[in-house]
Amino acid sequence: MSRKILVCITGASGAVYGVHLIRQLKGLGHEVHLLVTKWGEVTLKHETGMSAEDLEKEAHQRYREDDLAAGPASGSFPLDAVAIVPCSMKTLAGIAHGYADNLVARAADCALKERRKLVIVPRETPLNLIHIRNMAAVTEAGAIVMPASPAFWHHPETIEDLVSSLVERIMVHLGVLEKPSIEWTGE
Ligand SMILES: Cc1cc2nc3c(=O)[nH]c(=O)nc-3n(C[C@H](O)[C@H](O)[C@H](O)COP(=O)(O)O)c2cc1C
């Protein structure tokens, strides 16, 4: 069944995770709604060479972060899930404190209040206590926090392998993939 998923790319390092997620979701026939923040555009360009306009072509619809009248600003807008990939500490803080001053924080706020899936992929290191407390707060509110820290036990050979292993885990938690292609068998 095709799902309607909002993917937000914010200004943390790791824009490639968001790009890969969008492509995987689209490949599976899901409706991808896209939001790239101002600083997300900067990191996207710096790290992948892509502009938000390039990425927009791969999405069903793109929103502006300052458009608080857009569909995802309302809980009545029928999104199935919201993914913030990657998520900056600033956006994490906004969500943790219900400070919905842009469309990313508002869409996340709506996902939490409507009890929909909200997957947050924070990227920062080291973490200060404020970051850790904000992750605890969003987890208590119902979000799934999946730090951008890929595993190495499956012997990835390329950056693509690293990225896709995390993206598959994100998709499992978004409810669009039954199981990842790489599984620990215990043998
Ligand atoms: C190249 C670059 C890399 C950055 N990496 C991170 C990061 O990994 N984590 C983070 O929390 N902020 C990072 N920042 C800072 C955020 O972009 C900044 O806090 C911004 O206000 C986030 O806004 P947004 O969440 O609305 O996109 C980075 C900024 C730049 C320019």
Ligand as a Chemical Component Dictionary entry (heavy atoms), coordinates in Angstrom:
data_LIG
# 
_chem_comp.id                   LIG 
_chem_comp.type                 NON-POLYMER 
_chem_comp.pdbx_formal_charge   0 
_chem_comp.three_letter_code    LIG 
# 
loop_
_chem_comp_atom.comp_id 
_chem_comp_atom.atom_id 
_chem_comp_atom.alt_atom_id 
_chem_comp_atom.type_symbol 
_chem_comp_atom.charge 
_chem_comp_atom.model_Cartn_x 
_chem_comp_atom.model_Cartn_y 
_chem_comp_atom.model_Cartn_z 
_chem_comp_atom.pdbx_ordinal 
LIG C1  C1  C 0 28.343 22.290 6.925  1  
LIG C2  C2  C 0 27.502 22.327 8.171  2  
LIG C3  C3  C 0 27.366 21.189 8.941  3  
LIG C4  C4  C 0 26.601 21.203 10.109 4  
LIG N1  N1  N 0 26.479 20.045 10.817 5  
LIG C5  C5  C 0 25.673 20.002 11.888 6  
LIG C6  C6  C 0 25.447 18.759 12.564 7  
LIG O1  O1  O 0 25.969 17.720 12.211 8  
LIG N2  N2  N 0 24.577 18.758 13.604 9  
LIG C7  C7  C 0 23.928 19.894 14.010 10 
LIG O2  O2  O 0 23.134 19.806 14.957 11 
LIG N3  N3  N 0 24.122 21.091 13.390 12 
LIG C8  C8  C 0 24.971 21.173 12.334 13 
LIG N4  N4  N 0 25.155 22.365 11.676 14 
LIG C9  C9  C 0 24.511 23.582 12.215 15 
LIG C10 C10 C 0 23.062 23.708 11.786 16 
LIG O3  O3  O 0 22.977 23.831 10.368 17 
LIG C11 C11 C 0 22.424 24.946 12.466 18 
LIG O4  O4  O 0 22.278 24.707 13.851 19 
LIG C12 C12 C 0 21.088 25.344 11.882 20 
LIG O5  O5  O 0 20.543 26.408 12.646 21 
LIG C13 C13 C 0 20.092 24.211 11.840 22 
LIG O6  O6  O 0 18.868 24.695 11.378 23 
LIG P1  P1  P 0 17.720 23.723 10.841 24 
LIG O7  O7  O 0 17.548 22.656 11.845 25 
LIG O8  O8  O 0 16.526 24.612 10.737 26 
LIG O9  O9  O 0 18.160 23.224 9.504  27 
LIG C14 C14 C 0 25.937 22.387 10.515 28 
LIG C15 C15 C 0 26.053 23.543 9.723  29 
LIG C16 C16 C 0 26.824 23.507 8.579  30 
LIG C17 C17 C 0 26.935 24.759 7.744  31 
# 
loop_
_chem_comp_bond.comp_id 
_chem_comp_bond.atom_id_1 
_chem_comp_bond.atom_id_2 
_chem_comp_bond.value_order 
_chem_comp_bond.pdbx_ordinal 
LIG C1  C2  SING 1  
LIG C2  C3  SING 2  
LIG C2  C16 DOUB 3  
LIG C3  C4  DOUB 4  
LIG C4  N1  SING 5  
LIG C4  C14 SING 6  
LIG N1  C5  DOUB 7  
LIG C5  C6  SING 8  
LIG C5  C8  SING 9  
LIG C6  O1  DOUB 10 
LIG C6  N2  SING 11 
LIG N2  C7  SING 12 
LIG C7  O2  DOUB 13 
LIG C7  N3  SING 14 
LIG N3  C8  DOUB 15 
LIG C8  N4  SING 16 
LIG N4  C9  SING 17 
LIG N4  C14 SING 18 
LIG C9  C10 SING 19 
LIG C10 O3  SING 20 
LIG C10 C11 SING 21 
LIG C11 O4  SING 22 
LIG C11 C12 SING 23 
LIG C12 O5  SING 24 
LIG C12 C13 SING 25 
LIG C13 O6  SING 26 
LIG O6  P1  SING 27 
LIG P1  O7  DOUB 28 
LIG P1  O8  SING 29 
LIG P1  O9  SING 30 
LIG C14 C15 DOUB 31 
LIG C15 C16 SING 32 
LIG C16 C17 SING 33 
# 
